[in-house]
Amino acid sequence: MKVSAAERAVAIVGVGALMPEAPNAPKFWQNIREGRYSITEVVRDRWDPDLYYDPDPKAPDKTYSKIGGWVRDWEWDPLKWKLPIPPRVDQALDLSQKWAVLTAREALSDYGYPKRPLDPERTAVILGNAMGGDTHLYSAARIFFPEFAEELIKSPEYASLPQGVRQSIMEQLYEGVHRRTPPITEDTMPGELANIAAGRVAALYDFKGPNYVTDAACASAMAAISAAVDGLNAHDYDAVLTGGIDSNMGPSTYVKFCKIGALSANGSKPYAEGSDGFVMGEGAATFLLKRLVDAERDGDTIYAVIRGIGGSSDGKGKGITAPNPIGQKICVMRAWQNAGVMLSPGDMIEGHGTSTPVGDAAELHSLGESFKDLNLPARSIALGSVKSNIGHLKGAAGAAGILKAVFALKEHELPPSLNFEKPNPSFDFSKSPFYVNTELKPWDVSGDKVRRAAVSAFGFGGTNFHIVMEEYIPGRIAGERKASISVAESGVALSQAEALKNPLRGALVVGAETEAELRARLDAIQTQAAAGKAPDAAPPSEADLRAAVRLAIDYADAAELDDKIGRALKAFDEN
């Protein structure tokens, strides 16, 4: 039996984060509210710009950018936290593993664990991590030393030196390389492997659900969350730590991105005129998820509710790294269809918004195409990108965007997107429902309107994800589930697919945001049907198909329609 969208709802019950200029999730949200720009030049304890920087984009093996969103002040004390990580093992851990542990610890503490229990047999860890980290690059360089030494030995100038001088130079070179690279021990491999970011968390907390990482480039975190939600709905486990980590900010990553012209040397300006590339950032965000019905049963604090996730591939396009609006549109529409709700005035979209002029334009056009049939009013949907604050976290980008949206939903505030003075000239905002929100303001809605936020993450290779979330209102989705059961038990429901397949045979789809609104619409239609007038045959509207509460009825004439609506209303009353 197909499960309704309401029954698939998932609750976010704990959050943890480590971001540029933010050692935890609350500080991250404070920075976002205040419009803090956390992008600075590289500091020399990370890498020396004198060695790797050249403003000339054509300079071989050099980066023309030296700015980024850097994680600097953060606490790491596993022994104080009573986490069994011996100092020798600690020294071999990549930052990505440390940050996974740190943010998981915060998310669990935020939930109340261990005082608020989790069944370790039924708790999973699924994290997004695209490139593992930088540590393996330096340990590999240490191992490859003999090859570089061999090149030195082959050089005629070196060979012409006295043997004692040659030996002294080689010894000094060896000592210098070994001083700057980590030693190779039995802890090196497990300290560097990308998948052990999840395995380390599961081992430290003795969680025996599945643990693994996902790699979907810049959509890695969103891919992990999609898999985590699927596992919850399949009852493979009852709780899951999920999110994303990225600590790849070494000079090699800078140089490689510069060689495709992707980086900006000036700053991050999503959706704005003058954007010339993305700014790299680093960090991690981890979420503890449970099925909404379980979270409500357990009395958990619920930050927000995940209603649906959509994924797609770009398929064949201009190139493997070029965005394809068609693939993005498919992804966005799948997410809202899976959510069983529709975008409406007052909602918020946290876009991918990398600050590349072509990428931003492609995303804006795909959003416009995705929702054009809804006829949304101009400037009715707030749009922004957290990359304007902290840069592009690559594999963790989706997690950062979700964390921003989660806090916005919980605090009922629309946070500002930075560095937007004039719009990207390739997109006409005046003819769209979107506007880039540039100031902190209350997220006010009218009546019983539910606040909703959607987040996009699109990765190299043409992998796309979009997630739909909404604010938590106690009992609201439980009522939605009840309505779905009532309609099913009445014997009048028809699948949306069947309604679309036979639109001219008397297939009526009626949707509304609440059960009360749906009843009112059904009463009006029944009054007409009782007078012998059935609605004209037509395909169902996009608004009805995406409404929060929906009823589909197949009928032959007005009398049958009158009868079936009456049975549906009776089923509502009995439940």
N, C-alpha and C positions, 0 to 999 in steps of 0.2 A: 504494500500500500504506500502511495506517495505521501511523504510527510509534508505538512504545510510549512510555509515560510515562518510562521509564528512559532511552530514547534522546533525549528532549527536555530532559533535565536540563542546567542552565546553572550555571556556576561564577562566583562573585564573586571576582575575583583582585586587586582594588585598591580602596581606599576613600579618599575625601577629604571634609572637612567644614569648615564654618564655622558655628558656632552661638552663641547667647547664652553669654557667659563661656567660650567654647571656640574658640580660633583654629585648631584642627585636630581630626582624628578621634580620636586617642588621648586628648586632653584632654576631649573630649565624653564618651567612655566613662568616664574617671576621675570626671567630675562625676556621671554617672548612677550609678555604683557607690556613690559617697559620699552619694547622696541630696541633691545640691545643688539648691536652689531658685533659679533664675536669672531671676526675675521682679522687676522694680523699677519705680519711677516713671520717667516720661520725663525725659530730660535736655534742657536748653534748647537745646543745639546741634542737636537734632533738630526740636523745635517747642516753642513757648512755651505752657505750659498757661494762662497768664494771658489769652491771646487766644482759646483754643478750649475750655477746660474749664468746665463748670458741673455741679454735682452733681445738679441737677434734670433728670431724663430728658426732661422736656417742653420744656426751653429750646431755642428754635429754633437750628439750625445750630451746636449745641454737642455735645461729647462728655461723657458722665458718667463715663467711664473714662480714666485716664491712666497705667495700668500696662501693662507688656508685657515680653516677652523680647527684649532689645536686643543686637545685635551691636556691640561697642565696640572692643576691642583686636584689630587684625588687620593683618598685613603686606601691603603692596601695593607692589612694586618691580619692574615689568616690565623695566626696563632692566637691573637687576642679574641678572634671570633670563634675560636675552638673548631676551626676547619683543618683537618689533617693534611696539610701541605708542608712537607719538610723543607727546610731552607734550600737544600740541594736541588729538589724538584722545582721549587719556586724560581730559582735562578734560570731554569731552562724554559720557563713558560713565556710564550708570546703574549703580547698585550691583549690580543683578542681573547685568549683563554681567561686571563685575569679579569677583563672587563665583563665577560660572560658570567663569571662567578660573582663578581661584585654587584651587577645589576639584578641577577637572579636572587641574591641575598636580600637586596632592597625590596624587590617585588614580594618575596615570601614574607618579609617582616611587615610590609605594608598590609598584607592580607591578615596578618596576625599569627602566622606560623612560628613556632609549633603549638602555641596555646590553642589556636584554631586548627584543628587537625586536617591533614590530608592523608589519604590512603596511599602509602608509598608504592604498593603493588599496582595502583591505578593512576599514577602520575607520570606524565611524559615530559620530555624536553626536546623541542624542535626549534632550531635557530637558523637564521639566514646569515651566511658568511661566504662572500664571493671569492676572496683571494687568500684566505687563511691568515695572513699577517706578514710582517717584514722580517721576522727573526730567521726564517728559513733561508732568506737570501744571504744573510751574513754568515750563517754556518756553512752554507754551500760555498761561499767565497773562500772560507778558510780551507775547506777540503780541496778546492781547485788550486791552491797555492802552487803545487808542483808545476802546473802548466804555465803559470805566469813566470815562475822561476826559470823554467826551461827556455822561455823566450829571452830572458835576460842573459842566460848563459850563451845563447846563440849569437848575441850581438858582438860584432868585432871589437868595439870599444871596450866592452867588459872583458873580453878574452885577452886584450892586450895589457890588462892590469896585472901587477904581480899577484901571485897565488894568495899570499897573505891578505892583500887588500880585497881580492875577490871574495875570499872566505868571510872576511869581516863584513863586507857589504851584504852578502847573502844572509848571514846570521842576524844582522840588524833589521833587514827586510822581514825575515821570518818572525822575529820578536815583535816588530811593529804590527804585522798583520794579525798575529795571535793576540796581541793586546787589544786590538780593535774588534775582534770577532769572538763569539761565544765558544767555549770548549765543547768538543763533541763527546758526549757521555751516553749512558743508557737512557737518560731522560730527554735527550735532544729530540728524537723522533716524536715521542708522544707529546712533547712540549710544543711542537710546531704544527702537527696535523690539524687541518681545518675542522674535521668532524669531532675532534676531541673537545672543542669548545662546548658542545652539548654533552658529550660523554663525561667530561670533568664535573659538570654541574650534577648530573645524574648520580655519579659515583659519590660525590661529597655528601649528598643528601639521601643517598640510598633509595632513589626513585627507580622503580623497576618497570615503568612503562617504556615504550620505544623512545630511543634518543637518536637524533641524527641532525645533520645540517642540510640546507638547501642552497643551491647556487643558481641564481637567475640574474646574475650581474647586478645591476642597480635595483632590480625587483626581488632580490634574494629574501629580504625580511618579509615582504608581502607573500612570497611563495611559501615561506615557513608558516605564516599565520593561516594561509589558506589550507595547508595540509593539517595544521593543528585543529582548525574548526571542523574539517571533514572527519578527523578521527574522533572528536567529541560527539558529533552527530551519528557516527557509526557505533558509538559506545565501545570503542577500542580502549578508552581510558576515561576517567572522570574529571581530571584536571590536567592542565598542560602549561608549562613555561615556554613562551615563544616570543620571538622578536628578531632583532638583528644586531650584529656587531661588525664594525669595520675599523681596522687600525693600520691600513695601508697608506702611509703618508711618507714613505721613503723617497729618496731622489730618483730611483729607477721608475717608480710609478709616475712621478712628475714628468720625467723626460719622455716616457712612452706616450702619455696623454698629450704632451705638447707636440709630438710628431704627427698627430692627426689634427692638430689645431683646436683641440677641445677646451683647453684651459683659458681662463682669463687672467691677465696680469693686473687688472684694474679693480675688480670687485664683482659682487653678485647682485644682479638686477633682474630678477625673474619678470617676464612679461613686459619689460620696459624697453623703450628706445635706448639704444646705446649699449645693450647687452652684447658681449663679445665672447662668451664662453663661460663655463662653470668654474667655481672655486671649490677645490677639494676640502672636505671636512672629515672628521673621525668621531667615533663615539659608539654608544650602545644604548638600546632600550629594550627592556624585557617586560612582558605582560603575563600575568597569571589569569588563565581563562577557565571558566566552567560553563556547563550548560545553564541557561538562564533559569530553567525550572529548578535545578539543584541549588543555584545561588540564592534564589528566593526562599526555597525550603530551609536553607541553612542560615538565613539571616545575614548574608554577606553584605559588605559595603560594595556597591556596584557603581563603577565609574561611568560606564556607557555600555550599550548593547550593540553587538555586531549582528546586523540583519542579513547581510549577504555579501559574497565575494565573487567576482568574475575574473576569468583569465582568458588570454588569447595569445596567439602568435601572429606576427605580421605577415607570415608567409613570404612569398616572393616580393621583393621590393627593389629600391634603387641600389641598395647595398646592405651588408650585414650589420652595419652600425647606423644606418639612416632610419629615422623614425617613419612609420607608415600610418597616417591617420585612419586608414580603413581598419587596420588591426586594432588600434586603440579604441575606435568606436565600438567594435564588436565586444571588446572587453568591458567597456563602460555599460553598455546596454545589458550584457549578461549579468553584471553585478546587481543592477536595479531589478531585473526580472527575478533573479534568485532571492532578492530581498523581499519581493512581494509588495513594495511600496513605490512611490514615484517622487521625483524631485519636484519641489514646489516653492513658491516665493518665501524667502526667509531662510532657506537652507544655506549651507556653506560647503564649498569644495576646496580641499587642500590639494592643490595640483602637484604634478611632478616638477614643473617650473624650474628647470635647471639653470636658466639664464643663457642658454645658447639661442641665438635668434631664430634659427631654423627649427630647432626642437620645440621651442615655446610656441611658435606659430603653428606647427603641426598639431600640438596638443590643443591649442585654442580652437582650431578648426574642427578637430574631432569632437570636442565638447559641444560646439555649436551644432554639429550634425546630429549628435546623439539625442539632443533634447529639442530640436527645432519643431517637432510636431506637438509639443506641449504648449506652445504659444505663451511662454512665460514673459511677464512684463520686463521691460528694460531695468537694469540695475537692481534686480531682485535676488540675485545669487552672489554672495560674497565669495571671492576667489583669492587665494594667497599661496605662498610657498615658504616653508620654513628654511629653505636654502638661502633665502635673503638674509637670514640671521646667522646661520652656522655653516653655510656651504653645503656641498653635496656629499652626504655620507656614503655614497656608493652602495655597497651591500646592505647598509643599515638605513638607507634613505627612507624607505617606506615606514620603518619603525619610528623614525623621528617625526614624520608627517602624521602618523596615527597618534603618537603621544600628544602632539599639539592639538589635534582635533578632539581627542578624549578630554583633555582639560577644558577646552572651549565648551564642549557639551556639558560637562559637570558644573562649570562655573557660570554658565549662561553668558559668556562674553565672546565677542568676535575680536580676535587679536590682529594686530597690524602686520601687513607684509611690507618690507622695507625697500627703499631705493627705487620706488616707482613714481616718476615724475611725469613722463610722457609714455603712452602705450607703444607696444611693438607695432611698427607701421604696417606689418603684414596682416593685421587683424583689426577689424572695425568693431570696437566695443560698443559704439552707439547703436548698432543693429543686433546686439546680443543681450541676453539676460544677465550677463556676468559683469562684475566690476571688481577691480582689485581693491580690497579694503586696506586703507593706509593708516587707520587710527584705531586705538582700543575703544570699544564701545559696548554697551549692554546688548546682549543678544535678545532683543524683545520680539515676541511673537504674539499674534492675536488669537483670542479664543482658546480653543483646545488644540491648537496647532502644535505638533510635536517637532522639536528641534532635531534636524538631521544633518549629518556631515559625511562627506565622501572623500576618500583619499586615493590618489593614483600613484603608481610606481611603474615605470617603463624601463626595461633593461636592454643593453647591447644584445644583439642576437634576435631582436624582435620579440621579446617576452614581455607581456603586459598584464598588470593586475590592477583592480579597482575594488575598493571595499566601501560598503555602505553601513554607517552606524547611526544610532540615534540616542538621545538622552534617555536615562532610565526614569520611568514614571511607574511607581509601584502598582502592580496589578494590571497595567494597561495591556501588555502583550498577553497576559493570562486571559484577559477578556477576549482578545483577538483569537487565541487558541480555542476558547470556548465557542466563539461564533463559528469557527471553521468546523468544529465537531457538530454543532447544531445543524448547520447546513447539510453536512454529509448524512446525518441521521434522518433528515427530512425526506431524503430520497429524490431531491430535485436538483442536486448539483450536477454540473457538467464541467468537464475539464476545460481549461482555457484553450488547450490545443484543439479540442473538438469544436469549441465555439468558433475558433478562427477558421477551422477547416470547413464548416458548414454555416457560414454567416447568413445565407439567404433562406435557410430552412426554419426560421423561428428560433434562433439561438440568441438569448438576451444575457449580456454581462452587465451587472450593476455594481459599481464600486463606490466606496466612501472612506473617509479617514477614521470614522468611529462607527460602532454598531448602531448608535442612535441615529446618525446621519443616514446609514444604510436603510434602517427601518422606515425613515421618513420618505426616502426615495421609493421604496417598495410600496408603501401605502398609496403614494400618488399614482404609481403605475397600475396597482390593483384596482383603484377607483376607475381608471380608464378601461381596464380589461373587463370589469364588471358591467360597464356600459357597452360592451361589445367591440371596443377598439383596442387592438394590439399595436405595439410600436411598429413603425415601418421597418422592413427588413434592411439591415445594414451591418457592416462589420463593426465589432465593438471598438470603442474609442481607446486610444493609448492611455488616457487618464483612468478609465475604468479598469483596464487590464493591470495597471500598476498601483491601484489603490490599496490601502492597508487592509481593508475588509472588502471581500468580493463575493458575489453570488452569481452563478451561471445557471440559466434555466433553458431547457429545450422544450419547445411547445409547438403544437400544431395549429391552435387557434386561440382566440381571446378567452374562451371558456377554460381551456386547459391552463393557460397562463394565470388566470384568476385563481384557479384551484391550487396550483403549485406555489404561488406566492403566499396564499393563505396557509398552506402547510409549513412553509419556511418560517413565517411569522409565529406560528404556533410552536415550532421547534425552538425559536429564540426564547419564547415565554417559559417553556418547560425547562430550559437550562439556565 
